[in-house]
Amino acid sequence: MTASFALSNTTNELKSLLAHTLGMPQVPPSWTDDMPLFGNIPDLDSMTIVALVTAIEEHFAIEFIDEDMTMDTFVSLTKLAMVVHGKLGS
C-alpha cells in the first residue's frame, strides 16, 4: 500500500468519523480533503472537536497529546490525517 493511498484512506475514515460526530447520516459530497474545516462546517465548534478527538482516539487506538490540540492540526482533513498517520507510525 502506498503512503498516498493510506493517507487517502485515513482521510476518508476521518470524514466518516466527523459526519458521525455531527449526527449526519453520511458524508456530504461537498466535503473535500483540503477544505478548511472551520468556517465550512457550521456545527464545528470546540465541543465537536473534543468529541471528534475522542472518536479518532478510539477508532485508531492512538492518543492525542496537548501539543496536538492546535488550530493547525484541524485546519483541514488532510492535515488531521497527516497527524493521525504520524501517530500510527505510517
C-alpha positions as CSV (number, residue, x, y, z in Angstrom):
1,M,0.0,0.0,0.0
2,T,1.4,3.4,-1.0
3,A,1.7,6.2,1.5
4,S,-0.7,8.4,-0.5
5,F,-3.3,5.6,-0.7
6,A,-3.0,5.0,3.0
7,L,-3.4,8.8,3.7
8,S,-6.4,8.9,1.4
9,N,-8.0,6.0,3.3
10,T,-7.3,7.8,6.6
11,T,-8.8,11.0,5.3
12,N,-12.0,9.1,4.2
13,E,-12.2,7.5,7.6
14,L,-11.9,10.9,9.3
15,K,-14.7,12.3,7.1
16,S,-16.9,9.4,8.3
17,L,-16.0,10.0,11.9
18,L,-16.6,13.7,11.6
19,A,-20.0,13.2,9.9
20,H,-21.0,10.7,12.6
21,T,-19.8,13.0,15.4
22,L,-22.0,15.8,13.9
23,G,-25.0,13.3,13.7
24,M,-25.1,13.2,9.9
25,P,-26.2,10.0,8.2
26,Q,-23.5,10.3,5.5
27,V,-20.5,12.4,4.5
28,P,-21.7,15.4,2.5
29,P,-20.3,15.3,-1.1
30,S,-19.1,18.9,-0.7
31,W,-16.5,17.9,1.9
32,T,-13.1,17.9,0.2
33,D,-9.9,16.7,1.8
34,D,-8.3,20.1,1.7
35,M,-11.2,22.4,2.6
36,P,-10.8,24.5,5.7
37,L,-12.8,22.8,8.4
38,F,-13.6,25.9,10.4
39,G,-15.9,28.2,8.5
40,N,-17.1,25.4,6.2
41,I,-18.8,23.2,8.7
42,P,-21.3,25.3,10.7
43,D,-21.7,22.9,13.7
44,L,-17.9,22.5,14.1
45,D,-17.0,24.1,17.5
46,S,-14.8,23.2,20.4
47,M,-17.2,20.7,21.8
48,T,-17.4,18.9,18.5
49,I,-13.6,18.9,18.3
50,V,-13.4,17.2,21.7
51,A,-16.0,14.6,20.6
52,L,-14.1,14.1,17.3
53,V,-10.7,13.6,19.0
54,T,-12.3,11.0,21.3
55,A,-13.8,9.2,18.3
56,I,-10.4,9.3,16.5
57,E,-8.5,8.0,19.5
58,E,-10.9,5.1,19.9
59,H,-11.1,4.3,16.2
60,F,-7.4,4.4,15.5
61,A,-6.2,3.3,19.0
62,I,-4.0,6.4,19.3
63,E,-3.7,9.3,21.8
64,F,-3.7,13.0,21.2
65,I,-1.4,15.0,23.4
66,D,-1.7,18.7,24.3
67,E,0.7,19.6,21.6
68,D,-1.6,18.1,19.0
69,M,-4.6,20.2,20.1
70,T,-3.8,23.3,17.9
71,M,-5.7,25.0,15.2
72,D,-3.1,23.8,12.7
73,T,-4.0,20.2,13.4
74,F,-7.6,20.9,12.5
75,V,-7.0,23.2,9.5
76,S,-8.2,20.5,7.1
77,L,-9.0,16.8,6.9
78,T,-5.7,16.2,5.1
79,K,-3.7,17.9,7.9
80,L,-5.6,15.9,10.5
81,A,-5.0,12.7,8.6
82,M,-1.3,13.5,8.5
83,V,-1.2,13.9,12.3
84,V,-3.1,10.6,12.7
85,H,-0.8,8.9,10.3
86,G,2.2,10.2,12.2
87,K,0.8,8.7,15.4
88,L,0.2,5.4,13.6
89,G,3.8,5.3,12.6
90,S,3.0,5.3,8.9
